[in-house]
Amino acid sequence: MIALENLRARMEAYRRSRLSLTEFGEAVLAHREDFSRHNPIDRWWGGTHLTNDNLWRWSPTLVKH
């Protein structure tokens, strides 16, 4: 078990850190890369087998108003 003091120190270090996007992250946001192609899924969750073969995607162009 991690000591509470260690968790506090880690949280403070995180809060002081500067975050930035990688080139890959920028490419994903620009729709030039697909995150799921680089991070395949193959696991069971709540009785459902999750894989990359049938990912659900949200597309604003397919939304009916």
C-alpha positions in Angstrom: 0.0 0.0 0.0 1.3 3.5 -0.9 1.7 5.8 2.1 -0.6 8.8 2.2 2.3 11.2 2.3 3.7 9.7 -0.8 0.4 10.2 -2.6 0.3 13.8 -1.6 3.8 14.4 -2.8 3.1 12.7 -6.1 -0.1 14.8 -6.5 1.8 18.0 -5.8 4.5 17.1 -8.3 1.8 16.4 -10.9 0.1 19.7 -10.3 3.4 21.5 -10.8 4.2 19.6 -14.0 3.7 21.0 -17.5 1.7 18.8 -19.8 1.9 18.8 -23.6 0.7 16.8 -26.6 3.0 14.4 -28.4 3.2 14.4 -32.2 1.0 11.3 -32.1 -1.6 13.1 -29.9 -1.7 16.0 -32.3 -2.2 13.6 -35.2 -5.1 11.9 -33.5 -6.8 15.2 -32.8 -6.3 16.2 -36.4 -7.8 12.8 -37.5 -4.6 11.9 -39.3 -4.1 8.9 -36.9 -6.4 6.4 -35.3 -5.7 5.8 -31.6 -7.3 2.4 -31.7 -4.9 1.1 -34.4 -2.0 1.8 -32.1 -3.8 0.5 -29.0 -5.7 -2.7 -29.8 -8.5 -3.9 -27.5 -9.0 -7.6 -26.7 -10.7 -8.1 -23.3 -14.0 -9.1 -21.7 -16.0 -6.4 -19.9 -19.3 -7.1 -18.2 -19.8 -10.3 -20.3 -19.0 -8.5 -23.6 -15.9 -9.3 -25.6 -14.4 -6.0 -26.7 -12.2 -6.0 -29.8 -11.1 -3.5 -32.4 -13.2 -5.4 -35.0 -16.4 -3.6 -34.1 -15.6 -0.4 -32.4 -18.4 2.1 -31.9 -17.6 5.5 -33.3 -19.4 8.8 -32.9 -19.8 10.9 -36.1 -21.5 14.3 -36.0 -22.4 13.8 -39.7 -24.5 10.8 -38.9 -26.5 12.5 -36.1 -30.1 13.2 -37.0 -31.6 16.4 -35.6 
